[in-house]
Amino acid sequence: TGGKTVSLKTVGLLTLMGQSGLHIPTLDRSELALFHEVYADIGDEQSIEQSLSTFSSHMTNIVSFLEKADQYSLVLFDELCSGTDPTEGAALAISILSYLHDRGIRTMATTHYSELKVFALSSSGVENASCEFDVETLSPTYRLLIGIPGKSNAFAISSKLGVPASIIEKAREQINEQDESFEDVLTSLEESRITIENERTEIAQYKLEIEDLKKQLESKQEKLDVQKDRIIRQANEEAHKVLQEAKDYADQTMKLFHKFHNDYVDTAAVERERQQLRKRLNKTEQKMAQPVTKKKPKKELTAKDVRPGDTVRVLSMNLKGTISTRPDSKGYLFVQMGIIRSKVHISDLELIDEPVITTSSFSRTGAGKIRMSKSASVSTEINLLGKTVDEAVAELDKYLDDAYLAHLKTVRIVHGKGTGALRKGVHNYLKRQKHVESYRLGEFGEGDAGVTIVEFKK
């Protein structure tokens, strides 16, 4: 019922099919051994005419096998040494298998003897196997389980087939304690095997899911890396453009200053300052051209050390920016880096002390002194993020005066998008300013609707 004889016949049949040049019904890359002879004792050959009992007919075959078989033979036994006294039959079966094993003859035998199961467990080079059997449906699954001894299902099958429970219980009492303990061990092994197989299936499923998630994460990381490189490249290009404009503007300003204010300013000192300014700009440009490298900040910043408007360097991108918001509970805040507004951790920031250009040579009185002082310290951008409309207007009023006095052509007001209240308040204020020629929202690449560009009257 369990499939033992089926397994035995399958081994012999596939061996002969392979050696006859036939295809075999197995999975790809299956392997077969080659034998000179296959000896099989399968089925009951008892004969009244020849005066052979079941045991005698089997032993007649076995004797001929023992005479002819060698290390190039395959020997198949079905119910080895059955049909006689179980104790003697088991002992004889063990002796025959040991004889064949010692001579290196590959052998496969089916049995119900518990002694043979123990023999396989305790002998090197001998392996147990069993055919899986579903007791509930009284049907075999035809799965051969290597390494696991089979459990006798006689009581379970008999009970399912209708044998009275009293007879089953009486039969159980006849089994000695050692045999019953061995059967319990086999039952426990079978239960453990089923549990392990189920867990193995689950683990295999988890592995597939983990592998899938890993591939997704790797794909996302690649996309992020590409996007990061693109953003940094665009930012560097924009920065180079701004830097070039600053250089041109500095040169133009100095030339105009030479032209109109030679009577009031030490031109040699101004020229020296101009050269220093160009050196500083060139040095900045060289730093920007270097590959992005992440370095540790000089000092670990805390939430108390930073506030909106502070100038910082984002170490992971090697870009300078302005803090837009206060850090949240996890230490993350927004930093405006040119056209980029990014959320970064406070540990990735380094405070920058913005240098203010001053010179002792500008000591003459008059409008020239005032204008030079302002232009040396006034930025072309003001950050109003996080402020109320009243606070922003008050700060903007002073800033625009300074910028106009410094002869700046245009300035950039960063107010953010938000609800639009701050932007509206800034625009209402700009409408009333006589020295403002025009104003407009930033375009793509300038900050979009979060920035207003102001142009002064000439």
Salt bridges, closest charged atoms under 4 A:
ASP41 OD2 - HIS58 ND1 2.79
GLU79 OE2 - HIS112 ND1 3.10
GLU132 OE1 - ARG143 NH1 3.45
GLU132 OE2 - ARG193 NH2 2.81
GLU136 OE1 - LYS160 NZ 3.36
GLU169 OE2 - ARG172 NE 3.89
GLU190 OE2 - ARG193 NH2 2.63
GLU197 OE2 - ARG143 NH2 3.15
GLU197 OE2 - ARG193 NH1 3.15
ASP251 OD1 - ARG274 NH1 2.95
ASP251 OD2 - ARG278 NH1 2.62
GLU271 OE1 - HIS258 NE2 3.75
GLU271 OE2 - ARG274 NH2 2.79
GLU285 OE2 - HIS240 ND1 3.57
GLU285 OE1 - LYS247 NZ 3.10
GLU354 OE2 - LYS320 NZ 3.38
GLU381 OE1 - ARG412 NH1 2.42
GLU395 OE1 - LYS387 NZ 3.73
ASP402 OD1 - LYS374 NZ 3.12
ASP402 OD2 - LYS398 NZ 3.13
GLU446 OE1 - ARG440 NH1 2.92
